[in-house]
Amino acid sequence: MSKLKKIKDYRGSGCINTQKIAEEYRLSQWTEVIQEKQESGLSVKDYCETQGITTNKY
């Protein structure tokens, strides 16, 4: 299975709710980041430095 988890079907009345799809996508991406950080055993600061993200964003 790819890194992307299946996005829930938010279609209703023939319209696709792109805001909900984007929200679900961002949530799945941050869930993976947090899991990878925990598995790394690094501090938040060190993990963020290796991943190129700021600690404020994390």
PDBQT receptor file of N, H, CA, C and O in Angstrom, charges set to zero:
ATOM      1  N   MET A   1       0.848  -1.180   0.000  1.00  0.00    +0.000 N 
ATOM      2  CA  MET A   1       0.000   0.000   0.000  1.00  0.00    +0.000 C 
ATOM      3  C   MET A   1       0.892   1.241   0.000  1.00  0.00    +0.000 C 
ATOM      4  O   MET A   1       1.923   1.270   0.672  1.00  0.00    +0.000 OA
ATOM      5  N   SER A   2       0.503   2.236  -0.735  1.00  0.00    +0.000 N 
ATOM      6  H   SER A   2      -0.334   2.213  -1.282  1.00  0.00    +0.000 HD
ATOM      7  CA  SER A   2       1.314   3.448  -0.794  1.00  0.00    +0.000 C 
ATOM      8  C   SER A   2       1.228   4.198   0.527  1.00  0.00    +0.000 C 
ATOM      9  O   SER A   2       0.414   3.881   1.394  1.00  0.00    +0.000 OA
ATOM     10  N   LYS A   3       2.102   5.214   0.658  1.00  0.00    +0.000 N 
ATOM     11  H   LYS A   3       2.764   5.471  -0.047  1.00  0.00    +0.000 HD
ATOM     12  CA  LYS A   3       2.102   6.007   1.880  1.00  0.00    +0.000 C 
ATOM     13  C   LYS A   3       0.770   6.717   2.085  1.00  0.00    +0.000 C 
ATOM     14  O   LYS A   3       0.355   6.964   3.218  1.00  0.00    +0.000 OA
ATOM     15  N   LEU A   4       0.111   7.040   0.991  1.00  0.00    +0.000 N 
ATOM     16  H   LEU A   4       0.448   6.839   0.071  1.00  0.00    +0.000 HD
ATOM     17  CA  LEU A   4      -1.168   7.729   1.120  1.00  0.00    +0.000 C 
ATOM     18  C   LEU A   4      -2.232   6.733   1.551  1.00  0.00    +0.000 C 
ATOM     19  O   LEU A   4      -2.410   5.682   0.936  1.00  0.00    +0.000 OA
ATOM     20  N   LYS A   5      -2.912   7.074   2.584  1.00  0.00    +0.000 N 
ATOM     21  H   LYS A   5      -2.767   7.928   3.083  1.00  0.00    +0.000 HD
ATOM     22  CA  LYS A   5      -3.997   6.224   3.040  1.00  0.00    +0.000 C 
ATOM     23  C   LYS A   5      -5.235   6.555   2.215  1.00  0.00    +0.000 C 
ATOM     24  O   LYS A   5      -5.359   7.648   1.663  1.00  0.00    +0.000 OA
ATOM     25  N   LYS A   6      -6.119   5.619   2.147  1.00  0.00    +0.000 N 
ATOM     26  H   LYS A   6      -6.018   4.731   2.596  1.00  0.00    +0.000 HD
ATOM     27  CA  LYS A   6      -7.331   5.845   1.380  1.00  0.00    +0.000 C 
ATOM     28  C   LYS A   6      -8.084   7.036   1.962  1.00  0.00    +0.000 C 
ATOM     29  O   LYS A   6      -8.372   7.089   3.158  1.00  0.00    +0.000 OA
ATOM     30  N   ILE A   7      -8.390   7.974   1.098  1.00  0.00    +0.000 N 
ATOM     31  H   ILE A   7      -8.155   7.931   0.127  1.00  0.00    +0.000 HD
ATOM     32  CA  ILE A   7      -9.124   9.166   1.527  1.00  0.00    +0.000 C 
ATOM     33  C   ILE A   7     -10.606   8.832   1.535  1.00  0.00    +0.000 C 
ATOM     34  O   ILE A   7     -11.132   8.260   0.581  1.00  0.00    +0.000 OA
ATOM     35  N   LYS A   8     -11.258   9.189   2.602  1.00  0.00    +0.000 N 
ATOM     36  H   LYS A   8     -10.830   9.654   3.377  1.00  0.00    +0.000 HD
ATOM     37  CA  LYS A   8     -12.679   8.905   2.739  1.00  0.00    +0.000 C 
ATOM     38  C   LYS A   8     -13.468   9.577   1.621  1.00  0.00    +0.000 C 
ATOM     39  O   LYS A   8     -13.064  10.622   1.109  1.00  0.00    +0.000 OA
ATOM     40  N   ASP A   9     -14.567   8.989   1.254  1.00  0.00    +0.000 N 
ATOM     41  H   ASP A   9     -14.895   8.141   1.669  1.00  0.00    +0.000 HD
ATOM     42  CA  ASP A   9     -15.419   9.529   0.206  1.00  0.00    +0.000 C 
ATOM     43  C   ASP A   9     -16.319  10.606   0.804  1.00  0.00    +0.000 C 
ATOM     44  O   ASP A   9     -17.235  10.314   1.573  1.00  0.00    +0.000 OA
ATOM     45  N   TYR A  10     -16.039  11.851   0.436  1.00  0.00    +0.000 N 
ATOM     46  H   TYR A  10     -15.295  12.088  -0.189  1.00  0.00    +0.000 HD
ATOM     47  CA  TYR A  10     -16.813  12.971   0.957  1.00  0.00    +0.000 C 
ATOM     48  C   TYR A  10     -17.773  13.523  -0.085  1.00  0.00    +0.000 C 
ATOM     49  O   TYR A  10     -18.219  14.665   0.026  1.00  0.00    +0.000 OA
ATOM     50  N   ARG A  11     -18.093  12.727  -1.090  1.00  0.00    +0.000 N 
ATOM     51  H   ARG A  11     -17.731  11.800  -1.179  1.00  0.00    +0.000 HD
ATOM     52  CA  ARG A  11     -19.016  13.204  -2.107  1.00  0.00    +0.000 C 
ATOM     53  C   ARG A  11     -20.432  13.184  -1.545  1.00  0.00    +0.000 C 
ATOM     54  O   ARG A  11     -20.835  12.264  -0.834  1.00  0.00    +0.000 OA
ATOM     55  N   GLY A  12     -21.152  14.209  -1.884  1.00  0.00    +0.000 N 
ATOM     56  H   GLY A  12     -20.825  14.957  -2.461  1.00  0.00    +0.000 HD
ATOM     57  CA  GLY A  12     -22.541  14.285  -1.471  1.00  0.00    +0.000 C 
ATOM     58  C   GLY A  12     -23.280  15.134  -2.477  1.00  0.00    +0.000 C 
ATOM     59  O   GLY A  12     -22.775  16.183  -2.877  1.00  0.00    +0.000 OA
ATOM     60  N   SER A  13     -24.426  14.729  -2.890  1.00  0.00    +0.000 N 
ATOM     61  H   SER A  13     -24.837  13.877  -2.565  1.00  0.00    +0.000 HD
ATOM     62  CA  SER A  13     -25.234  15.463  -3.854  1.00  0.00    +0.000 C 
ATOM     63  C   SER A  13     -24.475  15.708  -5.157  1.00  0.00    +0.000 C 
ATOM     64  O   SER A  13     -24.672  16.737  -5.803  1.00  0.00    +0.000 OA
ATOM     65  N   GLY A  14     -23.628  14.788  -5.540  1.00  0.00    +0.000 N 
ATOM     66  H   GLY A  14     -23.468  13.952  -5.015  1.00  0.00    +0.000 HD
ATOM     67  CA  GLY A  14     -22.897  14.930  -6.787  1.00  0.00    +0.000 C 
ATOM     68  C   GLY A  14     -21.719  15.880  -6.730  1.00  0.00    +0.000 C 
ATOM     69  O   GLY A  14     -21.066  16.098  -7.750  1.00  0.00    +0.000 OA
ATOM     70  N   CYS A  15     -21.421  16.457  -5.566  1.00  0.00    +0.000 N 
ATOM     71  H   CYS A  15     -21.951  16.281  -4.737  1.00  0.00    +0.000 HD
ATOM     72  CA  CYS A  15     -20.305  17.386  -5.414  1.00  0.00    +0.000 C 
ATOM     73  C   CYS A  15     -19.223  16.734  -4.561  1.00  0.00    +0.000 C 
ATOM     74  O   CYS A  15     -19.509  15.926  -3.678  1.00  0.00    +0.000 OA
ATOM     75  N   ILE A  16     -17.990  17.097  -4.839  1.00  0.00    +0.000 N 
ATOM     76  H   ILE A  16     -17.757  17.753  -5.556  1.00  0.00    +0.000 HD
ATOM     77  CA  ILE A  16     -16.879  16.603  -4.035  1.00  0.00    +0.000 C 
ATOM     78  C   ILE A  16     -16.447  17.719  -3.098  1.00  0.00    +0.000 C 
ATOM     79  O   ILE A  16     -16.186  18.838  -3.540  1.00  0.00    +0.000 OA
ATOM     80  N   ASN A  17     -16.371  17.424  -1.818  1.00  0.00    +0.000 N 
ATOM     81  H   ASN A  17     -16.583  16.515  -1.459  1.00  0.00    +0.000 HD
ATOM     82  CA  ASN A  17     -15.959  18.410  -0.828  1.00  0.00    +0.000 C 
ATOM     83  C   ASN A  17     -14.435  18.413  -0.766  1.00  0.00    +0.000 C 
ATOM     84  O   ASN A  17     -13.833  17.654  -0.005  1.00  0.00    +0.000 OA
ATOM     85  N   THR A  18     -13.818  19.272  -1.572  1.00  0.00    +0.000 N 
ATOM     86  H   THR A  18     -14.307  19.889  -2.189  1.00  0.00    +0.000 HD
ATOM     87  CA  THR A  18     -12.360  19.294  -1.652  1.00  0.00    +0.000 C 
ATOM     88  C   THR A  18     -11.715  19.761  -0.358  1.00  0.00    +0.000 C 
ATOM     89  O   THR A  18     -10.587  19.370  -0.058  1.00  0.00    +0.000 OA
ATOM     90  N   GLN A  19     -12.397  20.578   0.403  1.00  0.00    +0.000 N 
ATOM     91  H   GLN A  19     -13.313  20.896   0.159  1.00  0.00    +0.000 HD
ATOM     92  CA  GLN A  19     -11.844  21.033   1.683  1.00  0.00    +0.000 C 
ATOM     93  C   GLN A  19     -11.690  19.848   2.635  1.00  0.00    +0.000 C 
ATOM     94  O   GLN A  19     -10.668  19.723   3.309  1.00  0.00    +0.000 OA
ATOM     95  N   LYS A  20     -12.686  18.989   2.693  1.00  0.00    +0.000 N 
ATOM     96  H   LYS A  20     -13.517  19.090   2.145  1.00  0.00    +0.000 HD
ATOM     97  CA  LYS A  20     -12.610  17.807   3.559  1.00  0.00    +0.000 C 
ATOM     98  C   LYS A  20     -11.532  16.843   3.072  1.00  0.00    +0.000 C 
ATOM     99  O   LYS A  20     -10.822  16.244   3.879  1.00  0.00    +0.000 OA
ATOM    100  N   ILE A  21     -11.409  16.695   1.761  1.00  0.00    +0.000 N 
ATOM    101  H   ILE A  21     -11.985  17.182   1.105  1.00  0.00    +0.000 HD
ATOM    102  CA  ILE A  21     -10.379  15.813   1.212  1.00  0.00    +0.000 C 
ATOM    103  C   ILE A  21      -9.002  16.336   1.570  1.00  0.00    +0.000 C 
ATOM    104  O   ILE A  21      -8.137  15.564   1.982  1.00  0.00    +0.000 OA
ATOM    105  N   ALA A  22      -8.783  17.638   1.419  1.00  0.00    +0.000 N 
ATOM    106  H   ALA A  22      -9.486  18.266   1.084  1.00  0.00    +0.000 HD
ATOM    107  CA  ALA A  22      -7.492  18.245   1.754  1.00  0.00    +0.000 C 
ATOM    108  C   ALA A  22      -7.194  18.095   3.239  1.00  0.00    +0.000 C 
ATOM    109  O   ALA A  22      -6.059  17.808   3.622  1.00  0.00    +0.000 OA
ATOM    110  N   GLU A  23      -8.202  18.288   4.071  1.00  0.00    +0.000 N 
ATOM    111  H   GLU A  23      -9.123  18.522   3.761  1.00  0.00    +0.000 HD
ATOM    112  CA  GLU A  23      -8.037  18.145   5.523  1.00  0.00    +0.000 C 
ATOM    113  C   GLU A  23      -7.635  16.716   5.883  1.00  0.00    +0.000 C 
ATOM    114  O   GLU A  23      -6.732  16.508   6.694  1.00  0.00    +0.000 OA
ATOM    115  N   GLU A  24      -8.296  15.747   5.290  1.00  0.00    +0.000 N 
ATOM    116  H   GLU A  24      -9.030  15.916   4.632  1.00  0.00    +0.000 HD
ATOM    117  CA  GLU A  24      -7.995  14.335   5.547  1.00  0.00    +0.000 C 
ATOM    118  C   GLU A  24      -6.576  13.999   5.085  1.00  0.00    +0.000 C 
ATOM    119  O   GLU A  24      -5.863  13.253   5.756  1.00  0.00    +0.000 OA
ATOM    120  N   TYR A  25      -6.173  14.543   3.951  1.00  0.00    +0.000 N 
ATOM    121  H   TYR A  25      -6.753  15.148   3.406  1.00  0.00    +0.000 HD
ATOM    122  CA  TYR A  25      -4.825  14.307   3.429  1.00  0.00    +0.000 C 
ATOM    123  C   TYR A  25      -3.775  14.874   4.376  1.00  0.00    +0.000 C 
ATOM    124  O   TYR A  25      -2.813  14.185   4.716  1.00  0.00    +0.000 OA
ATOM    125  N   ARG A  26      -3.950  16.129   4.808  1.00  0.00    +0.000 N 
ATOM    126  H   ARG A  26      -4.731  16.688   4.532  1.00  0.00    +0.000 HD
ATOM    127  CA  ARG A  26      -2.990  16.749   5.732  1.00  0.00    +0.000 C 
ATOM    128  C   ARG A  26      -2.912  15.974   7.042  1.00  0.00    +0.000 C 
ATOM    129  O   ARG A  26      -1.823  15.772   7.581  1.00  0.00    +0.000 OA
ATOM    130  N   LEU A  27      -4.038  15.548   7.547  1.00  0.00    +0.000 N 
ATOM    131  H   LEU A  27      -4.922  15.712   7.110  1.00  0.00    +0.000 HD
ATOM    132  CA  LEU A  27      -4.064  14.768   8.782  1.00  0.00    +0.000 C 
ATOM    133  C   LEU A  27      -3.285  13.464   8.618  1.00  0.00    +0.000 C 
ATOM    134  O   LEU A  27      -2.526  13.081   9.508  1.00  0.00    +0.000 OA
ATOM    135  N   SER A  28      -3.465  12.789   7.503  1.00  0.00    +0.000 N 
ATOM    136  H   SER A  28      -4.082  13.100   6.780  1.00  0.00    +0.000 HD
ATOM    137  CA  SER A  28      -2.748  11.529   7.286  1.00  0.00    +0.000 C 
ATOM    138  C   SER A  28      -1.248  11.769   7.157  1.00  0.00    +0.000 C 
ATOM    139  O   SER A  28      -0.454  10.955   7.629  1.00  0.00    +0.000 OA
ATOM    140  N   GLN A  29      -0.849  12.867   6.527  1.00  0.00    +0.000 N 
ATOM    141  H   GLN A  29      -1.495  13.528   6.144  1.00  0.00    +0.000 HD
ATOM    142  CA  GLN A  29       0.568  13.182   6.389  1.00  0.00    +0.000 C 
ATOM    143  C   GLN A  29       1.202  13.473   7.743  1.00  0.00    +0.000 C 
ATOM    144  O   GLN A  29       2.293  12.980   8.030  1.00  0.00    +0.000 OA
ATOM    145  N   TRP A  30       0.534  14.267   8.582  1.00  0.00    +0.000 N 
ATOM    146  H   TRP A  30      -0.352  14.667   8.349  1.00  0.00    +0.000 HD
ATOM    147  CA  TRP A  30       1.103  14.587   9.899  1.00  0.00    +0.000 C 
ATOM    148  C   TRP A  30       1.095  13.376  10.822  1.00  0.00    +0.000 C 
ATOM    149  O   TRP A  30       1.972  13.243  11.675  1.00  0.00    +0.000 OA
ATOM    150  N   THR A  31       0.122  12.499  10.663  1.00  0.00    +0.000 N 
ATOM    151  H   THR A  31      -0.591  12.606   9.971  1.00  0.00    +0.000 HD
ATOM    152  CA  THR A  31       0.108  11.258  11.441  1.00  0.00    +0.000 C 
ATOM    153  C   THR A  31       1.361  10.447  11.128  1.00  0.00    +0.000 C 
ATOM    154  O   THR A  31       1.990   9.898  12.033  1.00  0.00    +0.000 OA
ATOM    155  N   GLU A  32       1.722  10.371   9.855  1.00  0.00    +0.000 N 
ATOM    156  H   GLU A  32       1.212  10.817   9.120  1.00  0.00    +0.000 HD
ATOM    157  CA  GLU A  32       2.934   9.649   9.457  1.00  0.00    +0.000 C 
ATOM    158  C   GLU A  32       4.183  10.316  10.009  1.00  0.00    +0.000 C 
ATOM    159  O   GLU A  32       5.095   9.630  10.470  1.00  0.00    +0.000 OA
ATOM    160  N   VAL A  33       4.241  11.645   9.970  1.00  0.00    +0.000 N 
ATOM    161  H   VAL A  33       3.501  12.203   9.595  1.00  0.00    +0.000 HD
ATOM    162  CA  VAL A  33       5.406  12.378  10.481  1.00  0.00    +0.000 C 
ATOM    163  C   VAL A  33       5.592  12.083  11.968  1.00  0.00    +0.000 C 
ATOM    164  O   VAL A  33       6.704  11.805  12.417  1.00  0.00    +0.000 OA
ATOM    165  N   ILE A  34       4.510  12.145  12.718  1.00  0.00    +0.000 N 
ATOM    166  H   ILE A  34       3.607  12.371  12.353  1.00  0.00    +0.000 HD
ATOM    167  CA  ILE A  34       4.589  11.917  14.166  1.00  0.00    +0.000 C 
ATOM    168  C   ILE A  34       4.999  10.474  14.459  1.00  0.00    +0.000 C 
ATOM    169  O   ILE A  34       5.811  10.235  15.353  1.00  0.00    +0.000 OA
ATOM    170  N   GLN A  35       4.454   9.516  13.724  1.00  0.00    +0.000 N 
ATOM    171  H   GLN A  35       3.794   9.710  12.997  1.00  0.00    +0.000 HD
ATOM    172  CA  GLN A  35       4.835   8.117  13.920  1.00  0.00    +0.000 C 
ATOM    173  C   GLN A  35       6.309   7.897  13.599  1.00  0.00    +0.000 C 
ATOM    174  O   GLN A  35       7.012   7.200  14.331  1.00  0.00    +0.000 OA
ATOM    175  N   GLU A  36       6.775   8.493  12.504  1.00  0.00    +0.000 N 
ATOM    176  H   GLU A  36       6.205   9.060  11.909  1.00  0.00    +0.000 HD
ATOM    177  CA  GLU A  36       8.186   8.358  12.129  1.00  0.00    +0.000 C 
ATOM    178  C   GLU A  36       9.094   8.980  13.180  1.00  0.00    +0.000 C 
ATOM    179  O   GLU A  36      10.158   8.438  13.480  1.00  0.00    +0.000 OA
ATOM    180  N   LYS A  37       8.684  10.114  13.744  1.00  0.00    +0.000 N 
ATOM    181  H   LYS A  37       7.819  10.554  13.500  1.00  0.00    +0.000 HD
ATOM    182  CA  LYS A  37       9.479  10.771  14.790  1.00  0.00    +0.000 C 
ATOM    183  C   LYS A  37       9.584   9.855  15.994  1.00  0.00    +0.000 C 
ATOM    184  O   LYS A  37      10.673   9.661  16.536  1.00  0.00    +0.000 OA
ATOM    185  N   GLN A  38       8.454   9.286  16.420  1.00  0.00    +0.000 N 
ATOM    186  H   GLN A  38       7.570   9.443  15.980  1.00  0.00    +0.000 HD
ATOM    187  CA  GLN A  38       8.454   8.410  17.585  1.00  0.00    +0.000 C 
ATOM    188  C   GLN A  38       9.337   7.189  17.359  1.00  0.00    +0.000 C 
ATOM    189  O   GLN A  38      10.056   6.762  18.263  1.00  0.00    +0.000 OA
ATOM    190  N   GLU A  39       9.284   6.630  16.159  1.00  0.00    +0.000 N 
ATOM    191  H   GLU A  39       8.700   6.976  15.425  1.00  0.00    +0.000 HD
ATOM    192  CA  GLU A  39      10.087   5.450  15.842  1.00  0.00    +0.000 C 
ATOM    193  C   GLU A  39      11.573   5.778  15.739  1.00  0.00    +0.000 C 
ATOM    194  O   GLU A  39      12.416   4.906  15.945  1.00  0.00    +0.000 OA
ATOM    195  N   SER A  40      11.897   7.030  15.421  1.00  0.00    +0.000 N 
ATOM    196  H   SER A  40      11.212   7.739  15.254  1.00  0.00    +0.000 HD
ATOM    197  CA  SER A  40      13.298   7.420  15.239  1.00  0.00    +0.000 C 
ATOM    198  C   SER A  40      14.068   7.462  16.550  1.00  0.00    +0.000 C 
ATOM    199  O   SER A  40      15.280   7.250  16.569  1.00  0.00    +0.000 OA
ATOM    200  N   GLY A  41      13.366   7.735  17.649  1.00  0.00    +0.000 N 
ATOM    201  H   GLY A  41      12.381   7.907  17.634  1.00  0.00    +0.000 HD
ATOM    202  CA  GLY A  41      14.032   7.861  18.938  1.00  0.00    +0.000 C 
ATOM    203  C   GLY A  41      14.746   9.191  19.127  1.00  0.00    +0.000 C 
ATOM    204  O   GLY A  41      15.384   9.413  20.156  1.00  0.00    +0.000 OA
ATOM    205  N   LEU A  42      14.643  10.075  18.146  1.00  0.00    +0.000 N 
ATOM    206  H   LEU A  42      14.124   9.895  17.310  1.00  0.00    +0.000 HD
ATOM    207  CA  LEU A  42      15.282  11.387  18.227  1.00  0.00    +0.000 C 
ATOM    208  C   LEU A  42      14.421  12.359  19.024  1.00  0.00    +0.000 C 
ATOM    209  O   LEU A  42      13.219  12.156  19.199  1.00  0.00    +0.000 OA
ATOM    210  N   SER A  43      15.062  13.410  19.500  1.00  0.00    +0.000 N 
ATOM    211  H   SER A  43      16.038  13.574  19.358  1.00  0.00    +0.000 HD
ATOM    212  CA  SER A  43      14.297  14.492  20.119  1.00  0.00    +0.000 C 
ATOM    213  C   SER A  43      13.534  15.213  19.010  1.00  0.00    +0.000 C 
ATOM    214  O   SER A  43      13.849  15.053  17.831  1.00  0.00    +0.000 OA
ATOM    215  N   VAL A  44      12.533  16.003  19.386  1.00  0.00    +0.000 N 
ATOM    216  H   VAL A  44      12.277  16.133  20.344  1.00  0.00    +0.000 HD
ATOM    217  CA  VAL A  44      11.775  16.767  18.398  1.00  0.00    +0.000 C 
ATOM    218  C   VAL A  44      12.722  17.672  17.612  1.00  0.00    +0.000 C 
ATOM    219  O   VAL A  44      12.640  17.752  16.387  1.00  0.00    +0.000 OA
ATOM    220  N   LYS A  45      13.614  18.347  18.320  1.00  0.00    +0.000 N 
ATOM    221  H   LYS A  45      13.680  18.282  19.316  1.00  0.00    +0.000 HD
ATOM    222  CA  LYS A  45      14.553  19.264  17.666  1.00  0.00    +0.000 C 
ATOM    223  C   LYS A  45      15.406  18.531  16.638  1.00  0.00    +0.000 C 
ATOM    224  O   LYS A  45      15.521  18.973  15.495  1.00  0.00    +0.000 OA
ATOM    225  N   ASP A  46      16.004  17.415  17.040  1.00  0.00    +0.000 N 
ATOM    226  H   ASP A  46      15.912  17.056  17.969  1.00  0.00    +0.000 HD
ATOM    227  CA  ASP A  46      16.871  16.666  16.129  1.00  0.00    +0.000 C 
ATOM    228  C   ASP A  46      16.087  16.081  14.952  1.00  0.00    +0.000 C 
ATOM    229  O   ASP A  46      16.553  16.114  13.814  1.00  0.00    +0.000 OA
ATOM    230  N   TYR A  47      14.913  15.556  15.228  1.00  0.00    +0.000 N 
ATOM    231  H   TYR A  47      14.534  15.529  16.153  1.00  0.00    +0.000 HD
ATOM    232  CA  TYR A  47      14.103  14.992  14.149  1.00  0.00    +0.000 C 
ATOM    233  C   TYR A  47      13.731  16.064  13.136  1.00  0.00    +0.000 C 
ATOM    234  O   TYR A  47      13.845  15.854  11.929  1.00  0.00    +0.000 OA
ATOM    235  N   CYS A  48      13.289  17.204  13.628  1.00  0.00    +0.000 N 
ATOM    236  H   CYS A  48      13.196  17.374  14.609  1.00  0.00    +0.000 HD
ATOM    237  CA  CYS A  48      12.892  18.292  12.731  1.00  0.00    +0.000 C 
ATOM    238  C   CYS A  48      14.063  18.758  11.876  1.00  0.00    +0.000 C 
ATOM    239  O   CYS A  48      13.896  19.037  10.689  1.00  0.00    +0.000 OA
ATOM    240  N   GLU A  49      15.240  18.842  12.472  1.00  0.00    +0.000 N 
ATOM    241  H   GLU A  49      15.376  18.616  13.436  1.00  0.00    +0.000 HD
ATOM    242  CA  GLU A  49      16.425  19.243  11.712  1.00  0.00    +0.000 C 
ATOM    243  C   GLU A  49      16.716  18.251  10.586  1.00  0.00    +0.000 C 
ATOM    244  O   GLU A  49      17.052  18.657   9.474  1.00  0.00    +0.000 OA
ATOM    245  N   THR A  50      16.589  16.965  10.868  1.00  0.00    +0.000 N 
ATOM    246  H   THR A  50      16.316  16.636  11.772  1.00  0.00    +0.000 HD
ATOM    247  CA  THR A  50      16.876  15.964   9.834  1.00  0.00    +0.000 C 
ATOM    248  C   THR A  50      15.823  15.958   8.735  1.00  0.00    +0.000 C 
ATOM    249  O   THR A  50      16.105  15.559   7.605  1.00  0.00    +0.000 OA
ATOM    250  N   GLN A  51      14.612  16.399   9.061  1.00  0.00    +0.000 N 
ATOM    251  H   GLN A  51      14.383  16.723   9.979  1.00  0.00    +0.000 HD
ATOM    252  CA  GLN A  51      13.515  16.384   8.092  1.00  0.00    +0.000 C 
ATOM    253  C   GLN A  51      13.304  17.732   7.402  1.00  0.00    +0.000 C 
ATOM    254  O   GLN A  51      12.511  17.841   6.467  1.00  0.00    +0.000 OA
ATOM    255  N   GLY A  52      14.016  18.750   7.869  1.00  0.00    +0.000 N 
ATOM    256  H   GLY A  52      14.660  18.661   8.629  1.00  0.00    +0.000 HD
ATOM    257  CA  GLY A  52      13.883  20.073   7.252  1.00  0.00    +0.000 C 
ATOM    258  C   GLY A  52      12.589  20.786   7.598  1.00  0.00    +0.000 C 
ATOM    259  O   GLY A  52      12.070  21.574   6.807  1.00  0.00    +0.000 OA
ATOM    260  N   ILE A  53      12.067  20.503   8.795  1.00  0.00    +0.000 N 
ATOM    261  H   ILE A  53      12.488  19.862   9.438  1.00  0.00    +0.000 HD
ATOM    262  CA  ILE A  53      10.874  21.222   9.253  1.00  0.00    +0.000 C 
ATOM    263  C   ILE A  53      11.213  21.956  10.541  1.00  0.00    +0.000 C 
ATOM    264  O   ILE A  53      12.108  21.550  11.283  1.00  0.00    +0.000 OA
ATOM    265  N   THR A  54      10.494  23.036  10.801  1.00  0.00    +0.000 N 
ATOM    266  H   THR A  54       9.767  23.367  10.199  1.00  0.00    +0.000 HD
ATOM    267  CA  THR A  54      10.755  23.794  12.018  1.00  0.00    +0.000 C 
ATOM    268  C   THR A  54      10.040  23.142  13.191  1.00  0.00    +0.000 C 
ATOM    269  O   THR A  54       9.023  22.469  13.022  1.00  0.00    +0.000 OA
ATOM    270  N   THR A  55      10.589  23.353  14.382  1.00  0.00    +0.000 N 
ATOM    271  H   THR A  55      11.415  23.900  14.519  1.00  0.00    +0.000 HD
ATOM    272  CA  THR A  55       9.933  22.793  15.568  1.00  0.00    +0.000 C 
ATOM    273  C   THR A  55       8.583  23.463  15.795  1.00  0.00    +0.000 C 
ATOM    274  O   THR A  55       7.671  22.840  16.338  1.00  0.00    +0.000 OA
ATOM    275  N   ASN A  56       8.442  24.710  15.392  1.00  0.00    +0.000 N 
ATOM    276  H   ASN A  56       9.182  25.217  14.951  1.00  0.00    +0.000 HD
ATOM    277  CA  ASN A  56       7.147  25.387  15.533  1.00  0.00    +0.000 C 
ATOM    278  C   ASN A  56       6.084  24.738  14.649  1.00  0.00    +0.000 C 
ATOM    279  O   ASN A  56       4.923  24.635  15.044  1.00  0.00    +0.000 OA
ATOM    280  N   LYS A  57       6.479  24.307  13.467  1.00  0.00    +0.000 N 
ATOM    281  H   LYS A  57       7.422  24.391  13.147  1.00  0.00    +0.000 HD
ATOM    282  CA  LYS A  57       5.531  23.650  12.573  1.00  0.00    +0.000 C 
ATOM    283  C   LYS A  57       5.171  22.264  13.090  1.00  0.00    +0.000 C 
ATOM    284  O   LYS A  57       4.034  21.817  12.945  1.00  0.00    +0.000 OA
ATOM    285  N   TYR A  58       6.162  21.573  13.706  1.00  0.00    +0.000 N 
ATOM    286  H   TYR A  58       7.086  21.936  13.824  1.00  0.00    +0.000 HD
ATOM    287  CA  TYR A  58       5.922  20.247  14.243  1.00  0.00    +0.000 C 
ATOM    288  C   TYR A  58       4.935  20.338  15.376  1.00  0.00    +0.000 C 
ATOM    289  O   TYR A  58       4.589  19.320  15.977  1.00  0.00    +0.000 OA
TER     290      TYR A  58
